[in-house]
Amino acid sequence: MIDTLFLDAGGVLVHPSWSRVSDALAREGIAVDARRLAAAEPHAMRVLDESVIIGATDDQRRGWMFFNLILEQVGVPRSPRTEAALEALGAYHREHNLWEHVEDEVVPALEGFRARGLRLVVVSNANGRLGHLFDRLGLARWFDALLDSHDWGVEKPDPRLFHHALARSGASAERTAHVGDLYHVDVAGARGAGLAHAVLVDAAGLYPDADCPRVGRLSELSAWLDGIGVPG
């Protein structure tokens, strides 16, 4: 029986503010609609989600790679203007955290998980500003614990971050499922830590052969919970 959900932040609970990214590019004379940037997000993440890349980089380096991939996906070549826009966005991210867009379904989904009596824990590779971000967005109140990798000096897929989360929340690996959007970070990391289940959020259907449960959106997780017998 599952009594605890570990949830990744980026790509599951929050997304980059693509309107802010679009505005930063526009200030440099580059016009790209925020909706095009948002549509490119899962595709850029899928390019990064390879074991060789994950093993050879850290979250900060992948962040810069991610935004360059986004620009590539929407047909914007790298230039001094794109570098200036990304530098401005990086400064904002360091202070406030750019992953500040919350889909409309997120809070109702969290309400539903709470109604089931589940313990909720954020386990995220982040930059030390995740707690500040969740307070600012009004999300912190839903969680029993929030682990930002920057504060612990270790990041997923290293199982130690999951072990810290188990200890911090009082959860047991045998009764915990982790939900994330990167196979080689979230699924591999959760399995390495001995968690009972690992679920992949695959918004664009880019992991048809993944050997784990997949959901397209956080709201679809309730059906999966029903399937494994979590009371509701």
Secondary structure, 3 states (H helix, E strand, C coil): CCCEEEECCECCCEECCHHHHHHHHHHCCCCCCHHHHHHHHHHHHHHHCCHHHHHHCCHHHHHHHHHHHHHHHCCCCCCHHHHHHHHHHHHHHHHHCCCCECCCCHHHHHHHHHHCCCEEEEEECCCCCHHHHHHHHCCHHHCCEEEEHHHHCCCCCCHHHHHHHHHHHCCCHHHEEEEECCHHHHHHHHHHCCCCEEEEECCCCCCCCCCCCEECCHHHHHHHHHHCCCCC
